[in-house]
Amino acid sequence: MARNYRAEYDRYQGSTKQKKRRAARNKVRRKMIRSGKAKKGDGKDVHHIDGNPLNDSPKNIRMESKKSNRSFPRTRTARKKRR
């Protein structure tokens, strides 16, 4: 069975909640570029320490490599481990 990308977008990526979260992540990235902490094409991600992309306080964001930002320790039930 082929993957239905249109249905996937409609169900998840196109939802109002997900659009707001994506816009918040992009906003923080632009903020980091303006402050000189990030560059276009630098291979880094903006890491939200508490995992909430809507929380853009300076204490909650930092630059990390894509590898370390997109993988994290998980529990047996595949949830994110608390540090």
N, CA, C and O atoms as a printed pandas DataFrame, in Angstrom:
     atom_number atom_name residue_name chain_id  residue_number  x_coord  y_coord  z_coord
0              1         N          MET        A               1    0.838   -1.182    0.000
1              2        CA          MET        A               1    0.000    0.000    0.000
2              3         C          MET        A               1    0.887    1.250    0.000
3              4         O          MET        A               1    1.821    1.350    0.795
4              5         N          ALA        A               2    0.601    2.176   -0.868
5              6        CA          ALA        A               2    1.379    3.403   -0.980
6              7         C          ALA        A               2    0.994    4.393    0.116
7              8         O          ALA        A               2   -0.143    4.419    0.587
8              9         N          ARG        A               3    1.954    5.187    0.497
9             10        CA          ARG        A               3    1.731    6.191    1.534
10            11         C          ARG        A               3    0.930    7.348    0.954
11            12         O          ARG        A               3    1.248    7.844   -0.127
12            13         N          ASN        A               4   -0.105    7.780    1.664
13            14        CA          ASN        A               4   -0.963    8.858    1.205
14            15         C          ASN        A               4   -0.522   10.157    1.881
15            16         O          ASN        A               4   -0.972   10.470    2.984
16            17         N          TYR        A               5    0.353   10.907    1.223
17            18        CA          TYR        A               5    0.896   12.121    1.804
18            19         C          TYR        A               5   -0.169   13.200    1.966
19            20         O          TYR        A               5   -0.121   13.978    2.919
20            21         N          ARG        A               6   -1.111   13.253    1.063
21            22        CA          ARG        A               6   -2.163   14.270    1.148
22            23         C          ARG        A               6   -3.004   14.063    2.409
23            24         O          ARG        A               6   -3.295   15.017    3.131
24            25         N          ALA        A               7   -3.387   12.829    2.666
25            26        CA          ALA        A               7   -4.178   12.537    3.860
26            27         C          ALA        A               7   -3.365   12.798    5.123
27            28         O          ALA        A               7   -3.897   13.288    6.119
28            29         N          GLU        A               8   -2.079   12.470    5.081
29            30        CA          GLU        A               8   -1.204   12.706    6.228
30            31         C          GLU        A               8   -1.121   14.199    6.535
31            32         O          GLU        A               8   -1.183   14.602    7.697
32            33         N          TYR        A               9   -0.983   15.011    5.500
33            34        CA          TYR        A               9   -0.933   16.455    5.687
34            35         C          TYR        A               9   -2.244   16.963    6.269
35            36         O          TYR        A               9   -2.247   17.748    7.216
36            37         N          ASP        A              10   -3.353   16.515    5.703
37            38        CA          ASP        A              10   -4.660   16.976    6.175
38            39         C          ASP        A              10   -4.903   16.608    7.633
39            40         O          ASP        A              10   -5.480   17.390    8.388
40            41         N          ARG        A              11   -4.461   15.414    8.025
41            42        CA          ARG        A              11   -4.689   14.942    9.384
42            43         C          ARG        A              11   -3.794   15.608   10.417
43            44         O          ARG        A              11   -4.249   15.955   11.507
44            45         N          TYR        A              12   -2.510   15.789   10.075
45            46        CA          TYR        A              12   -1.573   16.250   11.094
46            47         C          TYR        A              12   -0.924   17.588   10.752
47            48         O          TYR        A              12   -1.125   18.572   11.464
48            49         N          GLN        A              13   -0.153   17.632    9.675
49            50        CA          GLN        A              13    0.623   18.827    9.370
50            51         C          GLN        A              13   -0.240   20.031    9.044
51            52         O          GLN        A              13    0.171   21.168    9.277
52            53         N          GLY        A              14   -1.414   19.804    8.514
53            54        CA          GLY        A              14   -2.286   20.900    8.130
54            55         C          GLY        A              14   -3.208   21.364    9.236
55            56         O          GLY        A              14   -3.995   22.288    9.028
56            57         N          SER        A              15   -3.137   20.748   10.408
57            58        CA          SER        A              15   -4.016   21.152   11.509
58            59         C          SER        A              15   -3.585   22.517   12.045
59            60         O          SER        A              15   -2.409   22.874   11.968
60            61         N          THR        A              16   -4.511   23.258   12.574
61            62        CA          THR        A              16   -4.239   24.601   13.087
62            63         C          THR        A              16   -3.190   24.570   14.187
63            64         O          THR        A              16   -2.297   25.416   14.224
64            65         N          LYS        A              17   -3.297   23.606   15.075
65            66        CA          LYS        A              17   -2.344   23.496   16.186
66            67         C          LYS        A              17   -0.923   23.272   15.658
67            68         O          LYS        A              17    0.020   23.915   16.120
68            69         N          GLN        A              18   -0.770   22.367   14.697
69            70        CA          GLN        A              18    0.560   22.059   14.169
70            71         C          GLN        A              18    1.122   23.228   13.374
71            72         O          GLN        A              18    2.331   23.457   13.403
72            73         N          LYS        A              19    0.281   23.973   12.668
73            74        CA          LYS        A              19    0.749   25.144   11.925
74            75         C          LYS        A              19    1.308   26.191   12.878
75            76         O          LYS        A              19    2.328   26.814   12.584
76            77         N          LYS        A              20    0.648   26.391   14.022
77            78        CA          LYS        A              20    1.120   27.363   15.010
78            79         C          LYS        A              20    2.455   26.926   15.604
79            80         O          LYS        A              20    3.344   27.751   15.812
80            81         N          ARG        A              21    2.597   25.630   15.875
81            82        CA          ARG        A              21    3.848   25.121   16.439
82            83         C          ARG        A              21    4.990   25.273   15.428
83            84         O          ARG        A              21    6.097   25.654   15.808
84            85         N          ARG        A              22    4.739   24.985   14.160
85            86        CA          ARG        A              22    5.755   25.126   13.117
86            87         C          ARG        A              22    6.154   26.590   12.958
87            88         O          ARG        A              22    7.339   26.896   12.825
88            89         N          ALA        A              23    5.172   27.503   12.970
89            90        CA          ALA        A              23    5.454   28.932   12.851
90            91         C          ALA        A              23    6.296   29.414   14.032
91            92         O          ALA        A              23    7.182   30.252   13.858
92            93         N          ALA        A              24    6.028   28.894   15.229
93            94        CA          ALA        A              24    6.807   29.277   16.410
94            95         C          ALA        A              24    8.248   28.797   16.292
95            96         O          ALA        A              24    9.174   29.522   16.656
96            97         N          ARG        A              25    8.447   27.569   15.782
97            98        CA          ARG        A              25    9.810   27.062   15.594
98            99         C          ARG        A              25   10.568   27.909   14.577
99           100         O          ARG        A              25   11.740   28.223   14.785
100          101         N          ASN        A              26    9.910   28.282   13.480
101          102        CA          ASN        A              26   10.544   29.116   12.459
102          103         C          ASN        A              26   10.877   30.499   13.000
103          104         O          ASN        A              26   11.919   31.064   12.667
104          105         N          LYS        A              27    9.993   31.048   13.836
105          106        CA          LYS        A              27   10.202   32.365   14.429
106          107         C          LYS        A              27   11.442   32.372   15.318
107          108         O          LYS        A              27   12.241   33.307   15.274
108          109         N          VAL        A              28   11.597   31.331   16.120
109          110        CA          VAL        A              28   12.760   31.247   17.005
110          111         C          VAL        A              28   14.033   31.088   16.192
111          112         O          VAL        A              28   15.062   31.664   16.547
112          113         N          ARG        A              29   13.990   30.324   15.116
113          114        CA          ARG        A              29   15.154   30.164   14.246
114          115         C          ARG        A              29   15.576   31.521   13.674
115          116         O          ARG        A              29   16.762   31.853   13.669
116          117         N          ARG        A              30   14.609   32.300   13.195
117          118        CA          ARG        A              30   14.916   33.638   12.665
118          119         C          ARG        A              30   15.514   34.534   13.750
119          120         O          ARG        A              30   16.433   35.311   13.492
120          121         N          LYS        A              31   14.981   34.414   14.959
121          122        CA          LYS        A              31   15.487   35.193   16.092
122          123         C          LYS        A              31   16.952   34.843   16.378
123          124         O          LYS        A              31   17.759   35.733   16.647
124          125         N          MET        A              32   17.296   33.559   16.323
125          126        CA          MET        A              32   18.666   33.114   16.574
126          127         C          MET        A              32   19.604   33.587   15.456
127          128         O          MET        A              32   20.762   33.911   15.721
128          129         N          ILE        A              33   19.123   33.630   14.231
129          130        CA          ILE        A              33   19.940   34.113   13.112
130          131         C          ILE        A              33   20.221   35.603   13.289
131          132         O          ILE        A              33   21.352   36.049   13.093
132          133         N          ARG        A              34   19.202   36.370   13.656
133          134        CA          ARG        A              34   19.384   37.811   13.873
134          135         C          ARG        A              34   20.365   38.089   15.003
135          136         O          ARG        A              34   21.125   39.055   14.933
136          137         N          SER        A              35   20.361   37.262   16.043
137          138        CA          SER        A              35   21.255   37.488   17.182
138          139         C          SER        A              35   22.659   36.959   16.918
139          140         O          SER        A              35   23.558   37.178   17.730
140          141         N          GLY        A              36   22.867   36.267   15.797
141          142        CA          GLY        A              36   24.186   35.781   15.432
142          143         C          GLY        A              36   24.528   34.410   15.988
143          144         O          GLY        A              36   25.663   33.958   15.836
144          145         N          LYS        A              37   23.590   33.742   16.623
145          146        CA          LYS        A              37   23.846   32.426   17.203
146          147         C          LYS        A              37   23.666   31.305   16.191
147          148         O          LYS        A              37   24.090   30.176   16.436
148          149         N          ALA        A              38   23.045   31.603   15.060
149          150        CA          ALA        A              38   22.821   30.607   14.012
150          151         C          ALA        A              38   23.079   31.251   12.658
151          152         O          ALA        A              38   22.977   32.467   12.495
152          153         N          LYS        A              39   23.416   30.404   11.690
153          154        CA          LYS        A              39   23.608   30.857   10.320
154          155         C          LYS        A              39   22.794   29.967    9.403
155          156         O          LYS        A              39   22.524   28.810    9.727
156          157         N          LYS        A              40   22.409   30.498    8.280
157          158        CA          LYS        A              40   21.680   29.710    7.302
158          159         C          LYS        A              40   22.585   28.602    6.780
159          160         O          LYS        A              40   23.706   28.862    6.342
160          161         N          GLY        A              41   22.095   27.365    6.827
161          162        CA          GLY        A              41   22.858   26.237    6.330
162          163         C          GLY        A              41   23.952   25.750    7.266
163          164         O          GLY        A              41   24.870   25.060    6.824
164          165         N          ASP        A              42   23.879   26.087    8.540
165          166        CA          ASP        A              42   24.925   25.687    9.484
166          167         C          ASP        A              42   24.773   24.256    9.997
167          168         O          ASP        A              42   25.648   23.762   10.708
168          169         N          GLY        A              43   23.680   23.588    9.649
169          170        CA          GLY        A              43   23.487   22.208   10.066
170          171         C          GLY        A              43   23.070   22.053   11.516
171          172         O          GLY        A              43   23.161   20.958   12.070
172          173         N          LYS        A              44   22.621   23.117   12.131
173          174        CA          LYS        A              44   22.211   23.085   13.533
174          175         C          LYS        A              44   20.700   23.282   13.647
175          176         O          LYS        A              44   20.059   23.845   12.760
176          177         N          ASP        A              45   20.157   22.808   14.752
177          178        CA          ASP        A              45   18.744   22.999   15.070
178          179         C          ASP        A              45   18.625   23.870   16.307
179          180         O          ASP        A              45   19.529   23.912   17.141
180          181         N          VAL        A              46   17.507   24.560   16.416
181          182        CA          VAL        A              46   17.202   25.277   17.651
182          183         C          VAL        A              46   16.540   24.274   18.585
183          184         O          VAL        A              46   15.520   23.673   18.250
184          185         N          HIS        A              47   17.133   24.104   19.755
185          186        CA          HIS        A              47   16.640   23.126   20.734
186          187         C          HIS        A              47   15.810   23.853   21.779
187          188         O          HIS        A              47   16.287   24.798   22.408
188          189         N          HIS        A              48   14.568   23.416   21.965
189          190        CA          HIS        A              48   13.724   23.915   23.046
190          191         C          HIS        A              48   13.917   22.963   24.220
191          192         O          HIS        A              48   13.545   21.792   24.141
192          193         N          ILE        A              49   14.484   23.450   25.284
193          194        CA          ILE        A              49   14.863   22.607   26.409
194          195         C          ILE        A              49   13.654   21.891   27.008
195          196         O          ILE        A              49   13.735   20.708   27.340
196          197         N          ASP        A              50   12.539   22.600   27.147
197          198        CA          ASP        A              50   11.345   21.963   27.729
198          199         C          ASP        A              50   10.495   21.224   26.693
199          200         O          ASP        A              50    9.476   20.634   27.050
200          201         N          GLY        A              51   10.892   21.245   25.425
201          202        CA          GLY        A              51   10.167   20.530   24.381
202          203         C          GLY        A              51    8.960   21.255   23.836
203          204         O          GLY        A              51    8.260   20.722   22.976
204          205         N          ASN        A              52    8.696   22.463   24.317
205          206        CA          ASN        A              52    7.534   23.225   23.883
206          207         C          ASN        A              52    7.982   24.308   22.899
207          208         O          ASN        A              52    8.619   25.276   23.315
208          209         N          PRO        A              53    7.665   24.172   21.600
209          210        CA          PRO        A              53    8.109   25.170   20.630
210          211         C          PRO        A              53    7.442   26.527   20.801
211          212         O          PRO        A              53    7.907   27.514   20.231
212          213         N          LEU        A              54    6.378   26.595   21.564
213          214        CA          LEU        A              54    5.710   27.880   21.785
214          215         C          LEU        A              54    6.394   28.694   22.886
215          216         O          LEU        A              54    6.132   29.889   23.023
216          217         N          ASN        A              55    7.265   28.057   23.671
217          218        CA          ASN        A              55    7.997   28.740   24.724
218          219         C          ASN        A              55    9.330   29.207   24.151
219          220         O          ASN        A              55   10.264   28.415   24.027
220          221         N          ASP        A              56    9.426   30.499   23.797
221          222        CA          ASP        A              56   10.641   30.990   23.155
222          223         C          ASP        A              56   11.468   31.900   24.066
223          224         O          ASP        A              56   12.173   32.783   23.579
224          225         N          SER        A              57   11.388   31.693   25.370
225          226        CA          SER        A              57   12.198   32.497   26.290
226          227         C          SER        A              57   13.673   32.147   26.087
227          228         O          SER        A              57   13.997   30.997   25.792
228          229         N          PRO        A              58   14.557   33.111   26.238
229          230        CA          PRO        A              58   15.989   32.864   26.009
230          231         C          PRO        A              58   16.559   31.723   26.860
231          232         O          PRO        A              58   17.491   31.049   26.422
232          233         N          LYS        A              59   16.034   31.496   28.040
233          234        CA          LYS        A              59   16.526   30.422   28.899
234          235         C          LYS        A              59   16.108   29.044   28.386
235          236         O          LYS        A              59   16.680   28.031   28.790
236          237         N          ASN        A              60   15.125   29.002   27.508
237          238        CA          ASN        A              60   14.597   27.729   27.027
238          239         C          ASN        A              60   15.158   27.302   25.680
239          240         O          ASN        A              60   14.917   26.171   25.259
240          241         N          ILE        A              61   15.895   28.161   24.991
241          242        CA          ILE        A              61   16.375   27.806   23.659
242          243         C          ILE        A              61   17.897   27.829   23.593
243          244         O          ILE        A              61   18.559   28.630   24.254
244          245         N          ARG        A              62   18.435   26.917   22.768
245          246        CA          ARG        A              62   19.866   26.877   22.496
246          247         C          ARG        A              62   20.077   26.156   21.172
247          248         O          ARG        A              62   19.185   25.467   20.677
248          249         N          MET        A              63   21.272   26.323   20.604
249          250        CA          MET        A              63   21.612   25.681   19.345
250          251         C          MET        A              63   22.220   24.310   19.636
251          252         O          MET        A              63   23.026   24.158   20.554
252          253         N          GLU        A              64   21.818   23.310   18.838
253          254        CA          GLU        A              64   22.358   21.955   18.961
254          255         C          GLU        A              64   22.522   21.370   17.575
255          256         O          GLU        A              64   21.903   21.827   16.614
256          257         N          SER        A              65   23.361   20.355   17.485
257          258        CA          SER        A              65   23.501   19.667   16.204
258          259         C          SER        A              65   22.187   18.943   15.906
259          260         O          SER        A              65   21.428   18.613   16.818
260          261         N          LYS        A              66   21.934   18.705   14.638
261          262        CA          LYS        A              66   20.699   18.009   14.260
262          263         C          LYS        A              66   20.639   16.628   14.896
263          264         O          LYS        A              66   19.579   16.177   15.331
264          265         N          LYS        A              67   21.784   15.963   14.945
265          266        CA          LYS        A              67   21.826   14.612   15.492
266          267         C          LYS        A              67   21.397   14.580   16.955
267          268         O          LYS        A              67   20.597   13.733   17.350
268          269         N          SER        A              68   21.925   15.498   17.757
269          270        CA          SER        A              68   21.586   15.467   19.182
270          271         C          SER        A              68   20.186   16.020   19.452
271          272         O          SER        A              68   19.544   15.623   20.424
272          273         N          ASN        A              69   19.709   16.929   18.604
273          274        CA          ASN        A              69   18.380   17.498   18.838
274          275         C          ASN        A              69   17.258   16.545   18.421
275          276         O          ASN        A              69   16.190   16.539   19.031
276          277         N          ARG        A              70   17.495   15.755   17.401
277          278        CA          ARG        A              70   16.428   14.903   16.876
278          279         C          ARG        A              70   16.420   13.497   17.451
279          280         O          ARG        A              70   15.567   12.687   17.090
280          281         N          SER        A              71   17.352   13.200   18.334
281          282        CA          SER        A              71   17.329   11.913   19.022
282          283         C          SER        A              71   17.508   12.187   20.507
283          284         O          SER        A              71   18.241   13.095   20.898
284          285         N          PHE        A              72   16.849   11.416   21.306
285          286        CA          PHE        A              72   16.922   11.607   22.750
286          287         C          PHE        A              72   16.608   10.295   23.441
287          288         O          PHE        A              72   15.952    9.431   22.858
288          289         N          PRO        A              73   17.064   10.130   24.675
289          290        CA          PRO        A              73   16.788    8.891   25.405
290          291         C          PRO        A              73   15.279    8.680   25.559
291          292         O          PRO        A              73   14.523    9.624   25.788
292          293         N          ARG        A              74   14.871    7.441   25.430
293          294        CA          ARG        A              74   13.448    7.121   25.528
294          295         C          ARG        A              74   13.216    6.075   26.609
295          296         O          ARG        A              74   14.110    5.307   26.964
296          297         N          THR        A              75   11.993    6.070   27.119
297          298        CA          THR        A              75   11.604    5.067   28.098
298          299         C          THR        A              75   11.174    3.809   27.372
299          300         O          THR        A              75   11.186    3.764   26.142
300          301         N          ARG        A              76   10.797    2.793   28.117
301          302        CA          ARG        A              76   10.340    1.545   27.489
302          303         C          ARG        A              76    9.095    1.741   26.646
303          304         O          ARG        A              76    8.878    1.001   25.686
304          305         N          THR        A              77    8.278    2.718   26.984
305          306        CA          THR        A              77    7.048    2.964   26.227
306          307         C          THR        A              77    7.263    4.024   25.140
307          308         O          THR        A              77    6.302    4.602   24.633
308          309         N          ALA        A              78    8.526    4.272   24.788
309          310        CA          ALA        A              78    8.914    5.188   23.707
310          311         C          ALA        A              78    8.593    6.642   24.008
311          312         O          ALA        A              78    8.437    7.438   23.082
312          313         N          ARG        A              79    8.491    7.000   25.251
313          314        CA          ARG        A              79    8.303    8.410   25.614
314          315         C          ARG        A              79    9.653    9.041   25.907
315          316         O          ARG        A              79   10.640    8.349   26.154
316          317         N          LYS        A              80    9.677   10.357   25.874
317          318        CA          LYS        A              80   10.902   11.089   26.139
318          319         C          LYS        A              80   11.242   11.004   27.630
319          320         O          LYS        A              80   10.387   11.242   28.483
320          321         N          LYS        A              81   12.485   10.666   27.932
321          322        CA          LYS        A              81   12.920   10.591   29.330
322          323         C          LYS        A              81   13.106   11.987   29.882
323          324         O          LYS        A              81   13.605   12.875   29.190
324          325         N          ARG        A              82   12.710   12.179   31.109
325          326        CA          ARG        A              82   12.933   13.458   31.803
326          327         C          ARG        A              82   14.331   13.447   32.378
327          328         O          ARG        A              82   14.793   12.424   32.882
328          329         N          ARG        A              83   14.999   14.567   32.306
329          330        CA          ARG        A              83   16.365   14.648   32.833
330          331         C          ARG        A              83   16.369   15.137   34.242
331          332         O          ARG        A              83   17.433   15.268   34.847
